[in-house]
Amino acid sequence: MDIKLLDAYHHGDMYDAYKYLGCHFNKDSGTAVFRVWSTRATSISVIGDFNGWDVNANRMTKITEAGIWEATVSGVKLYDNYKFYIENGFTYPIYKCDPFAFHRETFEGTNAKVVDIEHFKWTDGDYIKNKPDQYSAPMSVYEAHIASWRRYADGNTFDYRKFADEMSEYLKELGYTHLELMGVAEYPFDGSWGYQVTGYFAPTSRYGTPEDFAYLVDKMHACGIGVILDWVPGHFPKNGDGLYEFDGGPLYEHSDPLRMEHKEWGTRCFDYGRNEVRNFLISNAFYWMDMYHIDGLRVDAVASMLYLDYGRYEWRPNIYGGNENLEAVDFLRRLNTAIFAKYPKALMIAEESTAWGGVSRPVDMGGLGFNFKWNMGWMNDTLSYIKVDPVFRKYHHNTVTFSMIYAFTENFVLPISHDEVVYGKGSLINKMPGDYDMKFAGVRNFLTYMFSHPGKKLLFMGAELGQFNEWNFAKELDWSVLDYPAHADLKKFVSTLNGIYKNYPAMHQIDYDWKGFEWLVADDYLQNILVYERRDSDDNRMIAIINFSPVPHNGYRFGAHEGEYTELLRTQIYEWNQSGNKYKTEKIASHGKDDSLIIDVPPMGGILLYCPNADKPAVKKPEQKAQPAPAVKAAETSAPAPAKKPTAEKKPAAEKKSAPAKKPATDKKPTAAKKPAAKKPSAK
């Protein structure tokens, strides 16, 4: 090994460090080279199944002055367990898992495992070659938690392969473009949902091997679905086998007690000013894209990284006296610059909950270099608005229109994520006021508004089912609700809405410029109505009319661009449809325009009207023909059918699970008495 190459790790210039550190196994010769970084160690041994866990069998050699240790071990077998045994002369010996481990033990085990990740046969070359422009293309993201999306009838979780087979078909049916996975990197505690990571380079063994995870990504790409991972570079847990005080003191965490820890979370914070730590994290980001073909990363808790006083009562200012974490800012800029240099079509999405400027702007323009940011302001304002009884919404009209004040300051994703349906916040449908039918009308109304609003889209699993219960990570979604017509119909509605969103560029092509949006009626607060227009680069137009009240408004007139409009979607309290009705503008001035439309606006109605540019018709591929999305057959509204239990050993079921969600083979409809109650769940 070229020592000068490893010196790059200490200088902050090695963004593929996973190729050199950790365990690199040659299965033909049965030898493995182990490397690890430690500054305090006086002696390190590799111990494992291959040497009987003898601390004297394979002592490592310090090969760089700054602390990289190495050992070559023979007699190693695939999936052997191993650890590092660290002595530093001032504490008891320390047993640590390899920070660069590519695979780890299953369920409560703390050992790394020897694995070969180089030989998976990928089939996604065409998908990668033909990725569309990430800004002008539609992006409708389905956020999912593997363990609680769907399970076998006995309560056991799907493995990566079963999940991939079921989820890919489900997402094709619903029309989503991307899958976002919560917490895939190895973590010790199920209740953390994967956000307290101990194995940054190891897809969690809960669901299978690294090769199984590669199969998941390859399967999604075969179906034209991108994969986004939630990535956690903001903090790590204080587990003894992990990064925590790796060699007896701060190594990956900051050494300053006031910057070392998130006391509110009980976790340690990375030292972004340390070259080796930056390399570790940036190499990890590359690892997921290089080795597993991941399309993008949603970077968790960016605000906690950017501010020195985030969640702290005591904090130390930066060298200029401010509360900005300058090292974290530099790290994020380096990260994004490096990623886009190699992967120009990557998705680097920041979950940043403050008003930090330029999060999704290029580094050379003073930004952080992400290309998308979750719009937490839109999410908070919109959810607070829809919770209000329609009688009082007129007093909160500015809440629902405020997002357009800043809509183009960043490249936004509109998120309704897992965080909004836990801890007593209520599921999406249970946020809606009113009775059973009003709640469904409210969800359809809200989704029509969301999908026609500028910005990419993200919905957490279960919203499409109208699940009344809050999300519970320990059980699958309430698939049995699909036995009830209203829930099955909502799933069909989401599929139809996704079809319109994807097939009409006016809905998605110009998301980040005023050229793609115009208010037609923004101030009708007395009637709780919004009317606005979306446009594509060929001046094809989509008008959205959103009535947030249960009151009909017949003969509603508003100013519009001259033309003939086709009704693609109409929702109201008890139903929704795709009538295809035509409406021509009249030469009657209204709302500052020479022409206007007159429409009967239904109660709790969302209407989408499409008008192609007659002077320059849009050129579309056959599969993107401008027409209403096809209705989903009734038989397709059932959930994926359960499969037989796998032969691999699974964790015992914690509780009895509900019956599979597939509809019974009968034409008999459930009676009204079987409607599930729309009660708000109690807080945890």
Summary of the structure (lengths in Angstrom):
residues: 684
radius of gyration: 26.9
end to end distance: 53.9
largest distance: 91.1
contacts: 2278
relative contact order: 0.09
helix: 29%
strand: 22%
